[in-house]
Amino acid sequence: MIAMAGIDLSGNSLSQEIPNGLTTLLGVRYLNLSGNHFSGCIPEDIGNLVLLESLDLSGNQLSGKIPQSLAALKSISVLNLSTNELSGRIPTGDQLRTLTDPSIYSNNPGLCGVPLEDCINSSTPTQTEKSQDEDREALWLYCFVAAGFIFGFWLYWGIFLFRSETWRCAFYQYVDNMQAKATKKMYSCMSCFQASGSE
């Protein structure tokens, strides 16, 4: 194991991904890579640096999620991941809970979770969306029930009202036309309803 108190490479023009070799320096207590042009993800095995007390990766172009292994660092007391392109939920851990200053994660629009705003699970519809879907389904059901009732009512009474075959055919044609118009009207109403619900 290489014994090294700290590494400070801040304020240079270093680019590409953070070298994986840095996470093998298990004796490192201070790591400052801020103010460079590092891109890619934070190394998954950052948690290997078990003695790390200070980590500053601010002012780069790092993306992706913050590795869960960061939460395993028991000695971390100074952390700065601001001004990157990180996203996802901030890991939680006993030591990370003590770092309550939201500025250490600032300027990462995709980040959420404590100490920033809570994450919203986009895959789970909100209560409002569920309610709107239920309202649409209920409206469809009512429309079809009403259309079926009207069609059945006139069909039943039409048999008695129009005895001759000529009148009966004309009546059936009329009912068919009315049903087509009603169906078209319902689809038009539902389209307007869905359009207003999606706004």
BALOBA-1460 file (C-alpha; in Angstrom, 3 decimals):
// residues 199
<rec num="1" residu="m" x="0.000" y="0.000" z="0.000"/>
<rec num="2" residu="i" x="1.318" y="3.409" z="-0.981"/>
<rec num="3" residu="a" x="1.280" y="5.862" z="1.941"/>
<rec num="4" residu="m" x="0.355" y="9.356" z="0.771"/>
<rec num="5" residu="a" x="-1.313" y="12.069" z="2.820"/>
<rec num="6" residu="g" x="-2.952" y="13.941" z="-0.051"/>
<rec num="7" residu="i" x="-3.113" y="14.715" z="-3.752"/>
<rec num="8" residu="d" x="-3.882" y="18.192" z="-5.072"/>
<rec num="9" residu="l" x="-4.216" y="18.469" z="-8.869"/>
<rec num="10" residu="s" x="-6.702" y="21.343" z="-8.814"/>
<rec num="11" residu="g" x="-6.772" y="24.216" z="-11.279"/>
<rec num="12" residu="n" x="-5.104" y="22.437" z="-14.174"/>
<rec num="13" residu="s" x="-6.433" y="21.474" z="-17.591"/>
<rec num="14" residu="l" x="-6.622" y="17.753" z="-16.919"/>
<rec num="15" residu="s" x="-9.234" y="15.997" z="-19.006"/>
<rec num="16" residu="q" x="-10.767" y="12.634" z="-19.870"/>
<rec num="17" residu="e" x="-11.878" y="10.280" z="-17.086"/>
<rec num="18" residu="i" x="-10.514" y="10.188" z="-13.554"/>
<rec num="19" residu="p" x="-7.743" y="7.549" z="-13.584"/>
<rec num="20" residu="n" x="-8.804" y="4.344" z="-11.844"/>
<rec num="21" residu="g" x="-5.322" y="4.137" z="-10.356"/>
<rec num="22" residu="l" x="-6.199" y="6.902" z="-7.922"/>
<rec num="23" residu="t" x="-8.600" y="4.597" z="-6.101"/>
<rec num="24" residu="t" x="-5.744" y="2.168" z="-5.372"/>
<rec num="25" residu="l" x="-3.935" y="4.756" z="-3.229"/>
<rec num="26" residu="l" x="-5.570" y="3.490" z="-0.069"/>
<rec num="27" residu="g" x="-3.608" y="5.749" z="2.275"/>
<rec num="28" residu="v" x="-4.846" y="9.000" z="0.709"/>
<rec num="29" residu="r" x="-6.651" y="11.317" z="3.119"/>
<rec num="30" residu="y" x="-7.101" y="14.381" z="0.887"/>
<rec num="31" residu="l" x="-7.949" y="14.344" z="-2.826"/>
<rec num="32" residu="n" x="-8.515" y="17.563" z="-4.759"/>
<rec num="33" residu="l" x="-9.211" y="17.351" z="-8.514"/>
<rec num="34" residu="s" x="-11.333" y="20.516" z="-8.753"/>
<rec num="35" residu="g" x="-11.179" y="23.057" z="-11.565"/>
<rec num="36" residu="n" x="-10.218" y="20.656" z="-14.335"/>
<rec num="37" residu="h" x="-11.996" y="19.135" z="-17.320"/>
<rec num="38" residu="f" x="-12.535" y="15.625" z="-16.061"/>
<rec num="39" residu="s" x="-15.486" y="13.886" z="-17.688"/>
<rec num="40" residu="g" x="-17.151" y="10.517" z="-17.418"/>
<rec num="41" residu="c" x="-18.287" y="9.011" z="-14.149"/>
<rec num="42" residu="i" x="-16.861" y="9.120" z="-10.663"/>
<rec num="43" residu="p" x="-15.019" y="5.780" z="-10.240"/>
<rec num="44" residu="e" x="-17.281" y="3.126" z="-8.744"/>
<rec num="45" residu="d" x="-14.576" y="1.987" z="-6.340"/>
<rec num="46" residu="i" x="-14.052" y="5.432" z="-4.809"/>
<rec num="47" residu="g" x="-15.158" y="3.754" z="-1.583"/>
<rec num="48" residu="n" x="-11.838" y="1.887" z="-1.500"/>
<rec num="49" residu="l" x="-10.224" y="5.060" z="-0.144"/>
<rec num="50" residu="v" x="-11.312" y="4.187" z="3.381"/>
<rec num="51" residu="l" x="-9.109" y="6.828" z="5.020"/>
<rec num="52" residu="l" x="-10.338" y="9.672" z="2.806"/>
<rec num="53" residu="e" x="-11.317" y="12.737" z="4.824"/>
<rec num="54" residu="s" x="-11.614" y="15.377" z="2.087"/>
<rec num="55" residu="l" x="-12.776" y="14.957" z="-1.525"/>
<rec num="56" residu="d" x="-13.157" y="17.865" z="-3.954"/>
<rec num="57" residu="l" x="-14.268" y="17.072" z="-7.517"/>
<rec num="58" residu="s" x="-16.008" y="20.387" z="-8.171"/>
<rec num="59" residu="g" x="-15.756" y="22.380" z="-11.386"/>
<rec num="60" residu="n" x="-15.449" y="19.476" z="-13.825"/>
<rec num="61" residu="q" x="-17.781" y="17.811" z="-16.339"/>
<rec num="62" residu="l" x="-18.405" y="14.619" z="-14.423"/>
<rec num="63" residu="s" x="-21.674" y="12.888" z="-15.250"/>
<rec num="64" residu="g" x="-23.734" y="9.895" z="-14.203"/>
<rec num="65" residu="k" x="-24.667" y="8.895" z="-10.692"/>
<rec num="66" residu="i" x="-22.679" y="9.376" z="-7.518"/>
<rec num="67" residu="p" x="-21.333" y="5.883" z="-6.666"/>
<rec num="68" residu="q" x="-23.061" y="4.209" z="-3.740"/>
<rec num="69" residu="s" x="-19.607" y="3.259" z="-2.412"/>
<rec num="70" residu="l" x="-19.120" y="6.918" z="-1.453"/>
<rec num="71" residu="a" x="-21.548" y="6.317" z="1.398"/>
<rec num="72" residu="a" x="-19.114" y="3.740" z="2.845"/>
<rec num="73" residu="l" x="-16.465" y="6.381" z="3.576"/>
<rec num="74" residu="k" x="-16.465" y="6.645" z="7.368"/>
<rec num="75" residu="s" x="-13.925" y="9.453" z="7.684"/>
<rec num="76" residu="i" x="-15.180" y="11.884" z="5.020"/>
<rec num="77" residu="s" x="-15.779" y="15.304" z="6.556"/>
<rec num="78" residu="v" x="-15.218" y="17.611" z="3.564"/>
<rec num="79" residu="l" x="-16.971" y="16.955" z="0.257"/>
<rec num="80" residu="n" x="-17.506" y="19.134" z="-2.819"/>
<rec num="81" residu="l" x="-19.131" y="17.740" z="-5.977"/>
<rec num="82" residu="s" x="-20.620" y="21.032" z="-7.172"/>
<rec num="83" residu="t" x="-20.635" y="22.327" z="-10.748"/>
<rec num="84" residu="n" x="-20.654" y="19.061" z="-12.646"/>
<rec num="85" residu="e" x="-23.293" y="17.184" z="-14.630"/>
<rec num="86" residu="l" x="-24.130" y="14.555" z="-12.039"/>
<rec num="87" residu="s" x="-27.622" y="13.083" z="-11.825"/>
<rec num="88" residu="g" x="-29.709" y="10.658" z="-9.811"/>
<rec num="89" residu="r" x="-30.218" y="10.178" z="-6.112"/>
<rec num="90" residu="i" x="-27.518" y="11.258" z="-3.663"/>
<rec num="91" residu="p" x="-26.291" y="8.190" z="-1.705"/>
<rec num="92" residu="t" x="-27.046" y="8.026" z="1.979"/>
<rec num="93" residu="g" x="-24.664" y="6.873" z="4.678"/>
<rec num="94" residu="d" x="-23.880" y="7.511" z="8.312"/>
<rec num="95" residu="q" x="-21.088" y="9.970" z="7.566"/>
<rec num="96" residu="l" x="-22.738" y="11.556" z="4.511"/>
<rec num="97" residu="r" x="-25.752" y="12.462" z="6.663"/>
<rec num="98" residu="t" x="-23.522" y="14.836" z="8.610"/>
<rec num="99" residu="l" x="-22.754" y="16.801" z="5.417"/>
<rec num="100" residu="t" x="-25.932" y="18.853" z="5.312"/>
<rec num="101" residu="d" x="-24.740" y="21.851" z="3.273"/>
<rec num="102" residu="p" x="-26.613" y="21.667" z="-0.091"/>
<rec num="103" residu="s" x="-23.936" y="23.777" z="-1.793"/>
<rec num="104" residu="i" x="-21.635" y="20.754" z="-1.967"/>
<rec num="105" residu="y" x="-23.999" y="19.333" z="-4.614"/>
<rec num="106" residu="s" x="-25.030" y="22.628" z="-6.270"/>
<rec num="107" residu="n" x="-25.021" y="23.199" z="-10.046"/>
<rec num="108" residu="n" x="-25.859" y="19.567" z="-10.783"/>
<rec num="109" residu="p" x="-29.411" y="19.950" z="-12.130"/>
<rec num="110" residu="g" x="-29.997" y="16.194" z="-12.246"/>
<rec num="111" residu="l" x="-29.187" y="15.500" z="-8.591"/>
<rec num="112" residu="c" x="-31.867" y="14.947" z="-5.952"/>
<rec num="113" residu="g" x="-32.225" y="13.638" z="-2.439"/>
<rec num="114" residu="v" x="-30.999" y="14.850" z="0.955"/>
<rec num="115" residu="p" x="-29.828" y="17.593" z="1.411"/>
<rec num="116" residu="l" x="-31.390" y="18.703" z="-1.917"/>
<rec num="117" residu="e" x="-35.023" y="18.320" z="-2.932"/>
<rec num="118" residu="d" x="-36.474" y="14.843" z="-2.707"/>
<rec num="119" residu="c" x="-36.492" y="12.697" z="-5.837"/>
<rec num="120" residu="i" x="-39.666" y="12.148" z="-7.814"/>
<rec num="121" residu="n" x="-40.026" y="8.677" z="-9.271"/>
<rec num="122" residu="s" x="-41.077" y="9.398" z="-12.851"/>
<rec num="123" residu="s" x="-42.002" y="5.744" z="-13.424"/>
<rec num="124" residu="t" x="-44.748" y="5.964" z="-10.777"/>
<rec num="125" residu="p" x="-47.739" y="8.091" z="-11.792"/>
<rec num="126" residu="t" x="-48.766" y="10.762" z="-9.318"/>
<rec num="127" residu="q" x="-52.123" y="10.669" z="-7.584"/>
<rec num="128" residu="t" x="-53.408" y="13.400" z="-9.904"/>
<rec num="129" residu="e" x="-52.448" y="11.397" z="-13.006"/>
<rec num="130" residu="k" x="-54.142" y="8.296" z="-11.600"/>
<rec num="131" residu="s" x="-57.292" y="10.293" z="-10.885"/>
<rec num="132" residu="q" x="-57.332" y="11.711" z="-14.420"/>
<rec num="133" residu="d" x="-56.945" y="8.226" z="-15.923"/>
<rec num="134" residu="e" x="-59.819" y="6.925" z="-13.809"/>
<rec num="135" residu="d" x="-62.004" y="9.876" z="-14.871"/>
<rec num="136" residu="r" x="-61.272" y="9.163" z="-18.543"/>
<rec num="137" residu="e" x="-62.150" y="5.493" z="-18.151"/>
<rec num="138" residu="a" x="-65.381" y="6.348" z="-16.339"/>
<rec num="139" residu="l" x="-66.346" y="8.859" z="-19.042"/>
<rec num="140" residu="w" x="-65.757" y="6.282" z="-21.778"/>
<rec num="141" residu="l" x="-67.897" y="3.772" z="-19.904"/>
<rec num="142" residu="y" x="-70.764" y="6.241" z="-19.440"/>
<rec num="143" residu="c" x="-70.629" y="7.273" z="-23.086"/>
<rec num="144" residu="f" x="-70.798" y="3.699" z="-24.382"/>
<rec num="145" residu="v" x="-73.533" y="2.725" z="-21.942"/>
<rec num="146" residu="a" x="-75.614" y="5.753" z="-22.962"/>
<rec num="147" residu="a" x="-75.039" y="5.115" z="-26.673"/>
<rec num="148" residu="g" x="-75.933" y="1.442" z="-26.263"/>
<rec num="149" residu="f" x="-79.109" y="2.292" z="-24.359"/>
<rec num="150" residu="i" x="-80.270" y="4.829" z="-26.952"/>
<rec num="151" residu="f" x="-79.497" y="2.487" z="-29.830"/>
<rec num="152" residu="g" x="-81.265" y="-0.459" z="-28.170"/>
<rec num="153" residu="f" x="-84.290" y="1.652" z="-27.221"/>
<rec num="154" residu="w" x="-84.907" y="2.918" z="-30.737"/>
<rec num="155" residu="l" x="-84.174" y="-0.459" z="-32.267"/>
<rec num="156" residu="y" x="-86.700" y="-2.162" z="-30.021"/>
<rec num="157" residu="w" x="-89.482" y="0.364" z="-30.575"/>
<rec num="158" residu="g" x="-88.720" y="0.720" z="-34.248"/>
<rec num="159" residu="i" x="-89.778" y="-2.882" z="-34.855"/>
<rec num="160" residu="f" x="-93.268" y="-2.054" z="-33.591"/>
<rec num="161" residu="l" x="-93.539" y="1.405" z="-35.123"/>
<rec num="162" residu="f" x="-92.531" y="0.434" z="-38.654"/>
<rec num="163" residu="r" x="-94.208" y="-2.749" z="-39.798"/>
<rec num="164" residu="s" x="-93.430" y="-2.614" z="-43.514"/>
<rec num="165" residu="e" x="-90.048" y="-3.752" z="-44.724"/>
<rec num="166" residu="t" x="-89.402" y="-0.480" z="-46.564"/>
<rec num="167" residu="w" x="-89.984" y="1.629" z="-43.462"/>
<rec num="168" residu="r" x="-88.022" y="-0.811" z="-41.341"/>
<rec num="169" residu="c" x="-84.984" y="-0.616" z="-43.638"/>
<rec num="170" residu="a" x="-85.184" y="3.177" z="-43.682"/>
<rec num="171" residu="f" x="-85.418" y="3.222" z="-39.906"/>
<rec num="172" residu="y" x="-82.404" y="0.911" z="-39.515"/>
<rec num="173" residu="q" x="-80.431" y="3.096" z="-41.896"/>
<rec num="174" residu="y" x="-81.386" y="6.137" z="-39.834"/>
<rec num="175" residu="v" x="-80.309" y="4.410" z="-36.594"/>
<rec num="176" residu="d" x="-77.001" y="3.415" z="-38.173"/>
<rec num="177" residu="n" x="-76.351" y="7.003" z="-39.229"/>
<rec num="178" residu="m" x="-77.249" y="8.296" z="-35.785"/>
<rec num="179" residu="q" x="-74.957" y="5.742" z="-34.153"/>
<rec num="180" residu="a" x="-72.067" y="6.705" z="-36.454"/>
<rec num="181" residu="k" x="-72.573" y="10.391" z="-35.660"/>
<rec num="182" residu="a" x="-72.782" y="9.677" z="-31.924"/>
<rec num="183" residu="t" x="-69.605" y="7.581" z="-32.023"/>
<rec num="184" residu="k" x="-67.783" y="10.279" z="-33.980"/>
<rec num="185" residu="k" x="-68.958" y="12.909" z="-31.490"/>
<rec num="186" residu="m" x="-67.780" y="10.793" z="-28.548"/>
<rec num="187" residu="y" x="-64.336" y="10.330" z="-30.073"/>
<rec num="188" residu="s" x="-64.139" y="14.073" z="-30.693"/>
<rec num="189" residu="c" x="-65.114" y="14.841" z="-27.095"/>
<rec num="190" residu="m" x="-62.630" y="12.317" z="-25.728"/>
<rec num="191" residu="s" x="-59.839" y="13.769" z="-27.873"/>
<rec num="192" residu="c" x="-60.540" y="17.224" z="-26.465"/>
<rec num="193" residu="f" x="-60.691" y="15.807" z="-22.944"/>
<rec num="194" residu="q" x="-57.370" y="13.981" z="-23.337"/>
<rec num="195" residu="a" x="-55.720" y="17.040" z="-24.865"/>
<rec num="196" residu="s" x="-56.838" y="19.209" z="-21.961"/>
<rec num="197" residu="g" x="-55.721" y="16.580" z="-19.456"/>
<rec num="198" residu="s" x="-52.206" y="16.371" z="-20.900"/>
<rec num="199" residu="e" x="-51.590" y="20.113" z="-20.545"/>
